[in-house]
Amino acid sequence: MLFRIQKKILGIKCVLDLLEYEEEILTVKGWIFSSRHLLSDFSVVIKSSDREYPVKIKYGMKRKDVYQALKEKNAKKSGFFGKILVENLCDFEVYFRFKISSKIYNMKIAEFHTEKRVENSAVP
């Protein structure tokens, strides 16, 4: 997992414009880039207590607003967006996973604790 000091060393800058979990759909939108390196193989990882589910989302979308505000080359195409179906999990964590050179990094962005809804069709 990426810690604050690692983010600083790697030059990681990130903002979540939207992080929402409703009706089993997780929506993430925002921007992330490194001022020192190129990020590759970007995905969102849903992690339950015993399994990981990596999901590719759109990454590299143009973000003129970010570039104009920060004036950093890698900010130009730093946008991401994804809608992810998350079924049958009560408790899970959400991570960004990406590569810098050949090393894989995980950056925790959220955790969710929900009540599982169980419907019993035998009850009138």
C-alpha positions as CSV (number, residue, x, y, z in Angstrom):
1,M,0.0,0.0,0.0
2,L,1.2,3.5,-0.8
3,F,1.9,5.6,2.2
4,R,2.1,9.4,2.4
5,I,5.9,9.5,2.2
6,Q,5.9,7.2,-0.9
7,K,3.3,9.5,-2.6
8,K,5.6,12.4,-2.0
9,I,8.7,10.6,-3.3
10,L,6.8,9.3,-6.4
11,G,5.2,12.7,-7.0
12,I,1.7,11.3,-6.9
13,K,-1.1,13.9,-7.0
14,C,-4.7,12.7,-6.9
15,V,-8.3,14.1,-6.5
16,L,-11.5,12.1,-6.3
17,D,-14.2,14.2,-7.9
18,L,-16.8,11.5,-7.2
19,L,-16.7,8.3,-5.1
20,E,-20.2,6.9,-4.7
21,Y,-21.6,3.4,-3.9
22,E,-25.3,3.0,-4.5
23,E,-27.4,0.0,-5.4
24,E,-24.3,-2.2,-5.9
25,I,-22.7,0.3,-8.3
26,L,-19.4,1.9,-7.3
27,T,-18.7,5.1,-9.3
28,V,-15.2,6.7,-9.3
29,K,-14.2,9.8,-11.1
30,G,-11.3,12.2,-10.8
31,W,-7.6,12.5,-11.7
32,I,-4.3,11.1,-10.7
33,F,-0.8,11.5,-12.1
34,S,2.9,11.5,-11.0
35,S,4.9,14.6,-11.6
36,R,8.0,12.4,-11.9
37,H,6.9,9.2,-13.7
38,L,4.3,7.8,-16.1
39,L,1.6,5.6,-14.6
40,S,0.5,2.5,-16.6
41,D,-1.9,-0.4,-16.1
42,F,-4.3,1.7,-14.1
43,S,-7.2,-0.2,-12.4
44,V,-9.5,-0.2,-9.5
45,V,-9.2,-3.1,-7.1
46,I,-12.1,-4.2,-4.9
47,K,-10.8,-6.2,-2.0
48,S,-12.9,-8.3,0.3
49,S,-11.5,-10.2,3.3
50,D,-10.4,-13.1,1.2
51,R,-10.3,-12.0,-2.5
52,E,-9.3,-9.2,-4.8
53,Y,-11.1,-8.1,-7.9
54,P,-9.1,-5.8,-10.2
55,V,-11.2,-3.9,-12.7
56,K,-9.8,-1.8,-15.6
57,I,-11.4,1.6,-15.9
58,K,-10.9,4.5,-18.3
59,Y,-7.7,6.3,-17.5
60,G,-5.8,8.9,-19.4
61,M,-8.8,11.2,-20.2
62,K,-7.9,14.8,-20.9
63,R,-8.1,17.1,-18.0
64,K,-7.3,20.6,-19.2
65,D,-8.5,22.1,-15.9
66,V,-5.9,20.1,-14.0
67,Y,-3.1,21.0,-16.4
68,Q,-4.0,24.7,-16.3
69,A,-4.1,24.7,-12.5
70,L,-0.9,22.7,-11.9
71,K,1.1,23.3,-15.1
72,E,2.6,19.8,-15.1
73,K,2.9,17.8,-18.3
74,N,1.5,14.5,-16.9
75,A,-1.6,16.3,-15.7
76,K,-2.9,16.7,-19.3
77,K,-4.2,13.2,-19.5
78,S,-4.7,12.3,-15.9
79,G,-8.5,11.8,-15.8
80,F,-10.2,8.5,-14.8
81,F,-13.8,7.3,-14.7
82,G,-15.4,4.0,-13.9
83,K,-18.7,2.3,-12.9
84,I,-18.2,-1.0,-11.2
85,L,-20.8,-3.6,-10.3
86,V,-20.0,-4.8,-6.7
87,E,-22.3,-7.7,-5.8
88,N,-22.6,-9.8,-2.7
89,L,-20.0,-8.0,-0.6
90,C,-20.9,-6.4,2.7
91,D,-17.5,-5.1,3.6
92,F,-14.8,-4.1,1.1
93,E,-11.9,-1.8,0.4
94,V,-11.2,0.1,-2.8
95,Y,-7.7,0.7,-4.2
96,F,-6.1,2.2,-7.2
97,R,-3.5,-0.1,-8.7
98,F,-0.9,1.1,-11.2
99,K,2.6,0.5,-12.4
100,I,5.6,2.9,-12.4
101,S,8.3,1.3,-14.6
102,S,7.7,-2.4,-13.7
103,K,6.7,-1.9,-10.0
104,I,3.1,-2.3,-9.0
105,Y,1.6,0.2,-6.4
106,N,-1.7,0.0,-4.5
107,M,-3.2,3.2,-3.1
108,K,-6.2,2.8,-0.8
109,I,-9.0,5.2,-1.5
110,A,-12.0,4.0,0.5
111,E,-13.6,1.3,2.5
112,F,-17.3,0.4,2.7
113,H,-19.3,-1.4,5.4
114,T,-22.9,-2.2,4.4
115,E,-25.6,-4.3,5.7
116,K,-26.4,-7.3,3.5
117,R,-30.1,-7.3,2.5
118,V,-31.6,-10.8,2.7
119,E,-35.1,-11.2,1.4
120,N,-37.0,-14.3,2.5
121,S,-39.7,-15.2,-0.1
122,A,-41.3,-17.6,2.4
123,V,-42.5,-14.7,4.6
124,P,-45.8,-13.1,3.4
